[in-house]
Amino acid sequence: MRSADLGVQSARGVRMFVIPSVYYTRADVSEDLVYHLVKWLDENHALYREKHAMARFQTLESLRFVVENMAVPLHPGTVRYLREKGLWTQEMERRQQATVRLVDQYTTLYERAVELARARRVSTDPASEAWQRFWRDFLAQNRVPRFSEAWRP
């Protein structure tokens, strides 16, 4: 937690959870594309950091914060660039593997839950309260940890 230094005026100076902006993509996006995008963002930060309030966070330091504090797997292109820069650590690799395993587990369970819900005539519309309850119960029955629990010591 830290004091906010951007956002609406009433939020500035208030201690809260502040994270740098993060780009998300699908795993099937080209590794080379992501690698070159991350490399360009790193090498050209001076060109765009003043263009938007959040652009100042598009640094390798902010990326390291994300890796160390958020339980999301990084795209292989990002990992490749961090390795090339000598910034990828064994701890990052451990967290990466844990979150990748958990994503795979959630994907498999989600597909199974959808099949089971449809067989029971439970709507799988994400806005459906019945589906949300079914999915929560299904995860609990299968003892699936939250992402934040998967990689913390």
Backbone bond lengths (Angstrom), bond angles and torsions (degrees), N, CA, C in turn:
res aa  C-N    CA-C-N  psi(-1)  N-CA   C-N-CA  omega(-1)  CA-C   N-CA-C  phi
1 M - - - 1.449 - - 1.513 108.68 -
2 R 1.309 113.84 146.53 1.454 120.03 176.52 1.513 108.16 -155.28
3 S 1.309 116.45 170.77 1.458 120.75 178.30 1.520 109.36 -75.99
4 A 1.326 115.69 133.66 1.462 120.83 179.02 1.520 109.17 -69.78
5 D 1.330 115.52 137.05 1.462 119.21 177.28 1.531 111.20 -121.99
6 L 1.322 116.17 15.53 1.454 121.07 174.16 1.509 108.46 -151.06
7 G 1.312 116.82 175.22 1.458 121.38 -175.96 1.508 110.39 98.22
8 V 1.329 116.18 -163.84 1.464 120.25 -179.24 1.523 109.58 -63.36
9 Q 1.314 116.23 151.30 1.465 121.47 -174.94 1.521 112.20 -55.96
10 S 1.337 117.34 -38.35 1.465 120.15 -177.39 1.532 112.66 -68.26
11 A 1.337 118.25 -17.27 1.466 121.36 179.10 1.520 112.59 -88.84
12 R 1.317 117.11 -20.80 1.464 119.69 -175.45 1.521 111.01 -66.86
13 G 1.317 114.48 133.48 1.457 120.46 -179.32 1.517 113.15 86.67
14 V 1.325 118.24 -8.41 1.457 122.22 179.92 1.526 108.14 -87.38
15 R 1.359 115.80 132.04 1.463 119.40 178.40 1.521 109.08 -71.36
16 M 1.301 115.03 126.82 1.461 120.04 -179.84 1.516 109.06 -159.56
17 F 1.315 115.39 173.77 1.448 120.58 176.20 1.524 107.29 -77.23
18 V 1.321 116.47 117.28 1.457 122.03 -179.89 1.520 107.54 -122.01
19 I 1.321 116.00 125.87 1.462 119.42 177.73 1.515 109.69 -122.22
20 P 1.297 116.50 151.26 1.458 118.99 175.41 1.524 110.03 -68.74
21 S 1.312 116.07 160.24 1.456 118.63 177.66 1.523 109.03 -67.57
22 V 1.312 115.53 149.50 1.454 121.80 -174.99 1.521 108.35 -132.78
23 Y 1.321 116.26 138.10 1.456 120.98 172.88 1.518 108.61 -97.91
24 Y 1.315 115.86 134.39 1.460 121.39 177.30 1.520 108.79 -114.51
25 T 1.316 116.04 149.94 1.460 121.73 174.54 1.513 108.81 -149.70
26 R 1.304 115.25 169.12 1.463 120.35 176.66 1.528 109.28 -78.74
27 A 1.314 116.05 155.99 1.465 120.80 -179.85 1.523 112.13 -67.54
28 D 1.332 117.97 -23.07 1.462 119.82 -177.16 1.530 113.92 -85.35
29 V 1.319 117.58 3.08 1.462 120.58 174.80 1.531 108.07 -71.36
30 S 1.304 116.30 141.91 1.466 122.46 -176.60 1.530 112.54 -50.17
31 E 1.337 114.87 130.40 1.464 119.85 176.69 1.520 110.70 -60.47
32 D 1.319 116.89 -41.61 1.470 120.34 179.68 1.521 111.46 -62.50
33 L 1.333 117.38 -41.68 1.461 120.33 179.33 1.520 110.76 -59.95
34 V 1.331 116.76 -49.33 1.470 120.12 -178.60 1.523 110.38 -65.50
35 Y 1.314 117.50 -43.00 1.458 121.36 178.02 1.530 110.29 -54.78
36 H 1.332 117.05 -50.50 1.468 120.57 -177.04 1.530 112.12 -69.28
37 L 1.325 117.42 -32.28 1.460 120.29 176.05 1.528 110.62 -65.63
38 V 1.334 116.56 -47.79 1.470 120.08 179.54 1.526 110.14 -63.19
39 K 1.309 116.58 -40.96 1.463 120.73 178.72 1.531 110.66 -62.44
40 W 1.336 116.05 -44.73 1.464 119.33 179.97 1.526 110.40 -63.14
41 L 1.336 117.32 -45.73 1.459 120.51 179.31 1.523 111.12 -58.12
42 D 1.329 116.81 -41.21 1.462 121.10 179.11 1.529 111.35 -66.95
43 E 1.309 116.21 -50.43 1.469 120.39 -173.42 1.529 113.71 -74.61
44 N 1.318 118.13 -17.35 1.461 121.50 -175.53 1.519 113.68 -118.79
45 H 1.308 117.26 19.67 1.462 121.40 -176.49 1.524 112.13 -54.53
46 A 1.305 117.58 -38.52 1.467 120.58 -178.86 1.529 112.19 -61.55
47 L 1.313 117.43 -26.24 1.465 121.25 -178.84 1.521 113.36 -74.08
48 Y 1.313 117.58 -26.28 1.464 119.08 -173.92 1.527 114.98 -126.91
49 R 1.315 119.42 -4.83 1.470 120.45 -173.01 1.520 113.93 -61.63
50 E 1.334 118.57 -25.96 1.468 121.04 179.83 1.520 112.75 -94.72
51 K 1.324 118.03 2.40 1.473 121.46 -174.89 1.525 112.85 -80.69
52 H 1.316 116.97 -20.54 1.467 121.43 -179.75 1.528 107.73 -155.13
53 A 1.322 116.73 147.28 1.472 120.61 -177.14 1.527 112.67 -57.26
54 M 1.320 117.26 -35.07 1.466 120.15 -178.68 1.525 112.85 -83.50
55 A 1.324 118.33 -15.25 1.471 121.17 -177.30 1.520 111.89 -63.64
56 R 1.301 118.10 -25.74 1.470 119.54 179.49 1.526 111.81 -64.35
57 F 1.335 116.19 -18.24 1.461 120.51 179.84 1.520 112.88 -88.32
58 Q 1.303 119.08 -0.20 1.464 121.46 -178.16 1.527 109.85 -85.87
59 T 1.310 115.13 58.80 1.462 121.79 -178.82 1.524 109.96 -120.86
60 L 1.306 116.21 164.84 1.465 119.58 175.85 1.531 110.85 -65.83
61 E 1.320 116.98 -30.19 1.470 120.38 176.48 1.530 110.23 -62.87
62 S 1.327 116.43 -43.67 1.464 119.89 177.44 1.521 111.12 -66.91
63 L 1.322 116.61 -38.24 1.458 120.61 177.79 1.529 110.05 -62.56
64 R 1.305 117.09 -40.54 1.469 121.00 177.06 1.529 110.15 -62.07
65 F 1.327 117.38 -40.34 1.467 121.31 176.31 1.528 109.93 -58.08
66 V 1.330 116.33 -45.66 1.462 120.68 179.49 1.520 110.23 -60.11
67 V 1.320 116.74 -47.43 1.468 121.38 -178.75 1.523 110.57 -60.24
68 E 1.315 116.80 -39.88 1.462 120.61 -175.39 1.526 113.89 -82.72
69 N 1.337 117.27 -18.03 1.463 119.60 -172.25 1.521 116.06 -124.72
70 M 1.291 117.88 -7.38 1.464 120.05 179.27 1.525 108.90 -122.34
71 A 1.300 115.64 139.17 1.459 120.09 -177.56 1.528 110.14 -95.02
72 V 1.311 115.85 69.10 1.456 121.15 174.63 1.527 107.88 -130.74
73 P 1.331 117.08 140.72 1.461 117.69 177.99 1.527 110.60 -73.24
74 L 1.304 115.42 144.33 1.463 120.23 175.66 1.523 109.22 -87.69
75 H 1.309 114.73 151.17 1.458 120.08 176.78 1.532 108.80 -66.15
76 P 1.333 118.50 144.23 1.463 120.66 179.17 1.535 113.82 -54.26
77 G 1.315 118.01 -30.93 1.466 120.35 176.93 1.518 112.47 -65.68
78 T 1.324 116.49 -37.42 1.458 121.25 177.01 1.524 110.10 -68.60
79 V 1.325 115.94 -43.93 1.469 120.65 178.55 1.532 109.37 -59.48
80 R 1.310 116.88 -44.52 1.469 121.08 179.93 1.533 111.26 -58.34
81 Y 1.337 116.17 -42.91 1.463 118.78 -179.93 1.527 110.85 -67.23
82 L 1.320 117.29 -43.09 1.465 119.76 178.89 1.525 111.39 -63.10
83 R 1.322 117.14 -37.95 1.467 120.27 175.51 1.519 110.38 -62.14
84 E 1.322 115.80 -45.96 1.466 120.57 -179.53 1.531 111.34 -58.96
85 K 1.321 116.11 -36.68 1.469 120.84 -179.91 1.527 112.03 -80.09
86 G 1.325 117.44 -5.51 1.463 120.99 -179.11 1.515 113.12 77.13
87 L 1.340 117.60 21.17 1.459 122.00 -176.61 1.524 113.68 -102.14
88 W 1.320 117.52 -10.68 1.456 121.25 -177.81 1.519 109.02 -80.80
89 T 1.329 116.57 126.44 1.462 121.39 -176.60 1.525 110.82 -111.25
90 Q 1.327 115.90 168.06 1.467 120.15 176.02 1.520 110.67 -62.51
91 E 1.325 117.30 -35.73 1.468 120.75 178.76 1.530 110.27 -65.60
92 M 1.328 116.68 -41.63 1.466 119.84 176.62 1.523 110.25 -61.78
93 E 1.323 116.60 -40.93 1.467 120.71 179.32 1.528 110.64 -64.13
94 R 1.318 116.81 -41.38 1.464 120.48 178.35 1.527 110.52 -61.03
95 R 1.326 116.61 -45.82 1.468 120.75 179.21 1.527 111.06 -65.46
96 Q 1.322 115.43 -40.93 1.462 120.03 178.36 1.524 110.75 -58.50
97 Q 1.323 116.54 -48.98 1.463 120.43 -179.16 1.525 111.12 -62.99
98 A 1.320 117.30 -39.77 1.467 120.78 179.65 1.523 111.00 -64.29
99 T 1.309 118.01 -43.60 1.464 120.03 -178.53 1.520 111.46 -73.05
100 V 1.327 118.18 -35.03 1.469 120.37 175.95 1.532 109.41 -63.13
101 R 1.329 117.04 -44.96 1.476 120.32 177.77 1.530 110.71 -59.39
102 L 1.328 116.24 -41.34 1.458 119.93 -178.35 1.533 110.97 -68.57
103 V 1.314 117.90 -39.89 1.470 120.20 175.89 1.519 109.99 -59.86
104 D 1.320 116.38 -45.07 1.470 120.48 178.13 1.528 110.85 -60.49
105 Q 1.328 116.08 -42.13 1.461 120.40 179.90 1.528 110.33 -64.29
106 Y 1.338 117.42 -46.25 1.467 120.86 178.50 1.525 110.93 -60.97
107 T 1.317 117.60 -41.00 1.465 121.30 -179.46 1.519 110.79 -61.90
108 T 1.315 115.83 -47.95 1.468 120.67 179.55 1.521 110.67 -61.90
109 L 1.319 116.55 -46.44 1.460 119.86 -179.09 1.523 111.81 -67.14
110 Y 1.324 116.92 -36.37 1.466 120.03 179.22 1.529 110.04 -62.65
111 E 1.322 116.97 -45.65 1.463 120.55 179.12 1.530 110.54 -61.05
112 R 1.319 116.99 -41.77 1.463 121.44 178.45 1.535 110.79 -66.12
113 A 1.335 116.65 -41.00 1.466 120.70 -179.91 1.526 111.14 -65.27
114 V 1.320 117.40 -40.08 1.462 120.43 178.54 1.530 110.30 -61.48
115 E 1.333 116.58 -45.37 1.472 120.43 178.68 1.530 110.81 -59.75
116 L 1.323 115.62 -46.40 1.459 120.48 -178.63 1.529 111.25 -65.72
117 A 1.325 116.88 -42.89 1.471 120.66 179.65 1.522 110.58 -62.69
118 R 1.315 116.51 -44.08 1.477 119.32 179.57 1.527 110.83 -63.49
119 A 1.325 116.06 -39.60 1.465 119.22 178.14 1.531 110.94 -62.87
120 R 1.315 116.72 -29.16 1.474 121.63 178.70 1.521 112.30 -94.97
121 R 1.314 116.13 6.71 1.471 123.49 179.25 1.533 112.51 62.08
122 V 1.322 115.87 35.91 1.465 121.96 174.47 1.518 106.73 -95.66
123 S 1.315 116.66 126.31 1.459 120.44 178.89 1.519 110.01 -59.86
124 T 1.328 117.04 137.33 1.468 120.95 177.40 1.525 111.39 -102.71
125 D 1.311 116.32 17.02 1.467 120.94 175.04 1.531 107.52 -64.72
126 P 1.332 117.90 125.47 1.476 120.16 -177.77 1.533 113.70 -55.08
127 A 1.332 118.17 -25.50 1.465 120.97 -179.96 1.531 112.31 -82.68
128 S 1.309 116.94 -11.36 1.464 121.48 -177.82 1.525 110.91 -71.37
129 E 1.327 115.81 125.47 1.468 119.77 177.19 1.531 110.75 -63.77
130 A 1.332 116.15 -34.94 1.470 119.76 179.27 1.530 109.94 -63.59
131 W 1.327 116.88 -42.52 1.470 120.21 178.44 1.533 110.71 -65.86
132 Q 1.315 116.64 -45.30 1.466 119.83 -179.41 1.521 110.46 -58.71
133 R 1.323 117.47 -42.91 1.465 121.85 178.56 1.536 109.93 -65.99
134 F 1.332 116.41 -43.63 1.457 121.31 179.00 1.528 110.23 -59.35
135 W 1.330 116.42 -46.60 1.473 121.73 -178.17 1.523 110.95 -64.78
136 R 1.335 118.25 -44.77 1.475 121.28 177.67 1.525 110.66 -59.25
137 D 1.319 115.73 -46.35 1.468 120.03 -179.70 1.527 111.01 -64.27
138 F 1.323 116.09 -40.33 1.461 121.16 -179.93 1.527 110.42 -62.34
139 L 1.330 116.94 -44.00 1.467 120.65 177.58 1.526 111.05 -63.32
140 A 1.322 116.45 -41.61 1.468 120.06 179.87 1.532 110.46 -64.58
141 Q 1.329 116.89 -42.58 1.462 120.63 179.47 1.532 111.59 -62.58
142 N 1.322 115.48 -32.86 1.464 120.23 -178.81 1.527 112.30 -93.48
143 R 1.329 116.08 5.53 1.466 123.02 176.50 1.526 113.18 50.69
144 V 1.324 115.17 51.33 1.462 120.48 179.90 1.527 108.54 -89.68
145 P 1.329 117.04 125.69 1.467 119.04 179.76 1.533 111.51 -74.27
146 R 1.310 115.85 159.48 1.462 120.50 172.03 1.523 107.18 -72.25
147 F 1.325 116.38 159.95 1.461 119.44 179.23 1.523 111.01 -60.86
148 S 1.316 116.55 -38.43 1.466 119.24 -178.70 1.522 112.52 -65.51
149 E 1.327 117.47 -20.08 1.464 121.46 178.83 1.521 112.30 -90.51
150 A 1.327 116.64 -18.25 1.457 120.64 -170.58 1.517 114.04 -72.00
151 W 1.323 117.58 -30.42 1.458 118.12 -174.27 1.514 114.07 -120.98
152 R 1.303 117.00 -2.68 1.470 118.67 178.49 1.524 109.75 -75.93
153 P 1.319 116.16 142.89 1.475 119.11 178.89 1.516 111.98 -63.75
